[in-house]
Amino acid sequence: MKKNIFLCLMMAIFSLNTFAQTEPNRLVVLDKNKVQKGFIVDQVDNLFFATVEGRVAAEVTYKDFKSGATGDTLWLALQKTPACVSYKIACIPQTISSRITSDEIAVSYFNSTNPPMQSDEFTNAQMTGFAEPFKDNTPYTIITLGYDKYGVACNMSKAEFKTPRKPLVGTPEVKGQSVEITATTAKLQFTANKDVKGYAICIFPKGKAEEQFQQFGPMMRLSSMGDMIKQFGIKCTGEFTYEWTGLAPDTDYEVYVQAWDVADTYADMVIIPVKTKKLGGTGVAQVSIEIKEFAKRGEGYYQRVIYTPNSECSLHRDIIIEKKAFDKADMGEAGVTALLKQDYPKDPYWNQYGVDNATWNADPNTEYYACSIAKNVNDEWGPLVKVAFTTGAGEAKGNVAPTRIVQGTSYGVTQFPMIKLADRVQAKFQMIENAK
C-alpha cells in the first residue's frame, strides 16, 4: 500500500506543471480518519519525503490538584521527546478522553478544538484559568499531542487523575419507597432530610444507566453519572411522589436518586430496584392476526400486520416469514415455534405486551405467513398462530428481508431519559503558565 502511495506521489511531483495546465488542478491528501487536505497545484513548489525517528510526544505527568477561592490549579510535569518540537495540551473529563483511543483520534480531536501550540518543558508547572470549575470526586485526563519539525501531528500522551471529594455540608439523604407497582407503571415516594438542597430522580432498565452514561456522557460533556441524573432527571425538593408510565411488564428497573447539599456537592447515589408486574392470566395465551395494507414506501414496499393478544397473554412475539422459507425441511411450525421461543434481550421489539401494530419490509407478489406465539402469566406457551397472505402487485426488488420497520403497541416503551444530543462536544482548553 505504501509503495503505491509513494509511486503516486512521485508521479505527482513530475506532473505538477502538466496538472497546472490540464485537469486535475488540485493535489489532495486523505488520511486514515478520512480527513482531507488539499492544495492548488499552481501553488505547490515541490513534494518530498522525510524521515523522523522515534516517538514524537510531549510526555505528561500528573503532580497535584487543588481547588481554592481563586480557582482550580493543576500541577504537572512535561518532557518532550527528542523529535518533538511543539505540542498541544488539554485537560478534559475522562468520559471524553476514554473515547480518544489512538493517535489518529487524538489528531482529529485536537484539530476540531484547536488549542494553542506550546513548546516549553516543565518539571512542576501550573495549569490555571479554567473556564469551568472542576467537578469534585471526578476522573479527568491531561492529554497532549506532539508535533515534529515539519508540523506533523504525531503521538499523544495521557496522565489521569481524580479530583478529591469535597466534604458534604451536613448529611444529605433521600429515602425512596414504592407506593404502587403495576405491569406498566411505577409510583414511588421520596423523602429528603433537611440537609438536602435538592435531588433528581431517573428510571432505567436494570443495568442500563451506565451504558447510557457511556453513550451520552462524552457528547454532552457530562463528567459523572450524577451530572446525567441531575441534568435529565426529574428535579425535586422535600417530599415528592412520582409515577413512571409506559414501562415494560415483568421487567427489572432501577430508580437513580442523586441528591446534593447547599454547596451543590453530590451525596452518594441511591439506587432503588423496581420490578413491574406480569400481564395475563393462567389460561391459554393466544394471538389473533389481522393482515392490513400492502403499499410502497420510498424505494421499497411494506406490509402492515396487527397482532392482538387475548387477556391470558403475558407477552407475545411476532414475525412474518416467506412461505418458501417456512416450508423448508428444517423450519415448518416446529422451527418457527423454536425461533419465537428464543430470547433476544437486545431487540427492543422482540417482546410485545399489547396490540402490536407492526410494519414489515416485504416484496410484492410474494407468499408469506404472519406468525405469533404467546405465553401466559405462568410462562406457559400457547399454540403457534399463523395466517397465510400474499402481497400485492409491484416491482420486485428481490430477496428483501421481512424485518420490522415500524413498531406500534398499546403499551409504550419510555424506558430512558429524553436526551437531546449536542451536535458535537465543545471542549475548552487553557494555557499553561510557567510556575518555575
N, C-alpha and C positions, 0 to 999 in steps of 0.2 A: 504493500500500500504506500509506504513512504517513498519507495523507488518511483512509483508512478507520480506522486506529488512532485518529487524533485525534477522528473522529466518534464512535467507540465510547466513548472516554474522556469526551467531552463528555456523552454520554448517561448515562454512569455518574455524572458529577458531579450532574446534575439529577435523578437517580433514586435517590440513596442512601437517602432516607427510605422510598421505596417498597420498595426491596430489603430494607431492615431489617425490614419488616413482612411481606413475602412472600418466596418463593424467587426467585432465589438469595440467599444471605446472606453470600457471600464475594466479595471482589474479588481476582482472580488475574492476575499479570503473568508472561508466559512470554518468556524472552529467546531469542536465536538459538542458544544452546547447549542449549535445551530445559530450562533450569533455571527453575523457577517460584518466585515469591514471593507469598504470599497474605496477605490481611488480612480480619479480621472487619468486615463493613460497618458495624456499630454503632460500631466504634472508629475509623473513618476520619472525620476532621474535614472535609477538603476535598482536592481534587485540583487541581493547577495545572501549567502548562508553564513551562519556564525555558530560557534560552539561555546557554551558556558558550562563549566564543570561544577559539579556538586549541587547541593541543595541551596536554593535561593529563598531564604526566610528570615524573618525577624523573630527570633525565639523569645517568647514572653514567659515570665514567671510571676505568679501572684505573690504579693508580700503581705498586705494588710488592707483592711477596710474599716472606716469609722464614719459614723453619721453624727453631725453636730448641728448647732443652731445656725451656722453659716452655710450649711450644705454638706453634701457627701464627699468623701475623699477616698480615693483608691490608690494604694501604693503598689508599684510593680517594678520589675527589672526587665530590661530589653537588650538583647545582644543580637546583632546582625551576623549572619554567616558571611564568610569572605566574599562570596559572589553577590551578596545583597547590597544594593546601593541605596534603596529607599523602601518605604513601606506605608501601608495604610492600617489604621487601628480602629477598633470599636469595642465597646462593652455592651453586650446585649443579653437579654434573658435566655436561659438555657432552652426554653421552649422554641426559640428561633434558631439558636446555634446547633441544636440537635439535628436540624434539617440540613446543615452545611456539612456534608459527609465526605466531600472530596475537594481537591484544589480547584477543579473546574467549577463546582458550585460556588466556592468562595469567590472566584473571579467574577462570576455573574452577579453575586450578591453585592460586592463592592462596586462593581460598575453601575449598579442600579441606585446605590445610596451615595456613592461618590464623596467620601470624606476626604479631607485634605491630605496631601502627601507629607510624610515625615522622613527624617533622615538621622536624627540623633539617637545615640545609645544611652542607656541609663542603668545604674545599679540600684537606685532607690528613687524612682520618680513618682510624682503625684499626678493623678488624673482627677480634675475637678471641673466645676462649672456645668454640671449635668442639667439638662433642660427639665428632666423629671426626677423626683426623688426615688431612690432605690426602695423596693418593697422589702420589708423585713422577712427573715426566715425563707428566703427565696434563692434558688440557684441561678448564677449568672456565669457568663463566659467572656473573657478578654480574648479577642481574636485579631490576628494580624495577617497581612498578605504582603509577601516580599516581591520586590521588583528588581530586575537585573539592570545592567548598564545600558541596555537597549530599550529600557522602559517596558519590558515584558512582564506581566503579572505571572508569578510562578507558584510559590508554595505558601500554605497557611500554617499558622501556629496557634494553639489554643491553651488557655490556662483557666481552669474552672474554680469557682469558689461559691460559698453560700453566705449570704448576709446573716448577721446574728438576729435572733428573735428579740423583739422589744418586750419588756415586761408589761404585762396587762395591768390596766387600772381596775382594781377590784378582781372579782371572779365572775366575769360574764358567762352566763349559762342559759341555754334554751332547752326545754324538755318538750318532747312531742309524743302524742299518743293517738291511736286510731279511734275514730268516732264511728264510722260506718264504712265497710268494705263490701262492694258488690262485684259482679263479674266485669263491669266496665268502669267503675268509679272507685275513688278512694278519698274519703274525707278524714282529715286529721286536724287535731287541735294542738297549738303550740303556745307555750307559756315561757316568757323571758323574765329573768330576775332584774333587779334594779340596776345592775352594773352593765346591762346590755343597752347600748345606744340604738342599735338596730340589727336586723338579721334578714337573710334571704333564704328562700326555700325553692327547691327544684327537684323534679322527679325524673328518674332514668330507669330503663330496664336494668336488671341486676348485672353489674359488671361493665356497663356501657359508659359510665361517666368518664372514666379515664380515657377511653377511646375517643370520646367527644372532645375532651380537652386536648389530646394529642393532635386531633384534626384541626380544631378551630383556634387553639392557643397561638400558634405561630402567625396565623393570618390576622388575628385580632389583637396581637401584642398583649396577650394575657400572660402574666408572669406565674400564676398559680391557679390551682383548682378553685381556691377561694375567690379569685378575681372573676372566674367564669360564673360561679354561682351568684355572686353579688351583682354582676352586670346583667345577667339574663334571667335570674330567678325572680320570684315574687318578693318584693321588699316589704318587711313587716316591722312592727314595734309592739311591745307589750304582749297581750294575749290575742291570738289570731286563729281563726278556723278557715280552712280552705278545702275545696273538693276538686280533685282532678277528674276529668271525664274523658271518654274516648279511649280508655285503656283496653288492652287485650285481655280476654278472660284467661284464667288459670295461668297467670304469668307472675314471676317474681320481679318486684321493683325495689328501688332504693330511693328514699327521700333524703336529699342532702340539705343540711341546715348549716349555714355559715353565719356566725354572729360576730360582732365587733364592738369594742369598748368605746368610751368617749373620745379616745385619741385615734379612732378608726383602725386600731390594731386587731387583727383577726384572733378570735379564740379558736380552740380546737374544733375541727369539723365534727358534726354529729351526723351519723347515717342511720336512718330508721328503715328497717326492712318492712316491705308490704307485699302481700300476695293476693291477687284478685281471685275471686271465686270462679268455679266452673259454671258453665251453662248446661242446659239439658236435663233429661230425666233418665230413668232406668230402663226405659223401653227400647225398641228397635230404632236406631238412628238412621234416617234415610233422607235423600235429597231429591227434589223434583227438578227437572231440567227443561228450560224453555229456549228454543232456538229463535233468535231475533234476526235483525237485518244483516245482510252482507253488502258491503259498499267499498268504494275506492277511497283511499286516504293518502294524499300525496302521490308518490310513485308506486305505492303498494295497495293491498286490499286488507280489509278486516272483517271478522265475523264476531258479532256480539252474542253472548250466551248468558242467560240468567239462571243461577243455581240457588234454589230456595230450600233451606233445611227445615225439617219438621221440629216440633217442640222438644223432642228427645235428644237433639243433636248438641253435643258439647263443642265439637269442631268438625269441619269437613275440608276436603282437598279436591280441587277441580282441575281438569285438563281438557284439551281436545287433542286427538291423535288421528293421523291419516288412517283410513281403513286398511290400506296395504301394509302399513306398519303394524296395526293391530292384528292382522291376520297372519303375521309371521309365526313360525313354529315355536319360537321361544318367548312369545308375547301372549296374545289372547287375553281372556279375562283374568287368568291366574297371574300373568305377567304384569298387567296394568294394576291389579289389586296390590301386588307386592310393591310396585313402584310407588303407589299412592300411600302406602303404609310407612314408607321410609321417612325419616325426619330430615329436614333441611333447615336448620336453625338460622342460616344466613339469608334465607329467602324470606323477605318480609310479607310476601303474599301467599306463602305455601299453606299456612293455617288460616282458614276462613271461619268466622264465627257467626255471621249473619247472612243476609241475602247478598250473594256475590254477583254483581253486575259486571261481568268480565268481557274484555275485548281482546281478541287474539289476531295476530298475523295469520293470514290464510291465503292459499292460492285459489283462483277461480276454477270452476268446473272440476272440483275435487271432492271425493267422498271422505267424510270424517266421522268420528264418533266423539260426542261430548261425554265425558266420564266423570263420576264423582263417587266418593266413599266418605262415610261419616262415622263417628263413634259417639257413644253416649257418656253420661257422667261417670260411669264405672269403667271407662276406657274400653268398652266392648264395641268392636267394629260391626257396622251394619253391612248390608249387601252392596256390591258394586252396582251403580246405576249407569246405564249408557243409552244414549239416544243417537241414532244414525241421522246424518243430514248431508246434503250435497250443496256446495257453494254455487253461487250464481255465475253467469257468464262474465267473461272479461279476458284481458290479455295476460296469459300465463307468464310469470317471471321465472318459475322453475324452482322446486325444492325450497320453498320458503318455510322456515321452521315455525311451527304454530306456537309462538311464545306470546305471553301476555304483554299487551302494550298499554292498557288502561285498566285500572282496578277501582271498583267501587264496592262498598259494603255498607250494611246498615249499622255497623259499628266502626267508629273511627280508629285511627292509628296514631293519635297525637302522643308520641312517646318521648320526644326530645324537645328541649327548649328551642324556641324560634330564634335563630341566629342570622342576622344579616351580615354577610361576608363583605369585608373591605375588598376593593379592587386589588390591593396588594399591601403588604406590610410596609408601614412608613417608620423606618428606624432613624434615631437621632444619635449623632456621634459628637464627641467633644475632643478638643485639642489637648495634647499632653503638655504639661508645664514642667520645666526642668526644676527639680527640687534639690539640686546639689547645694 
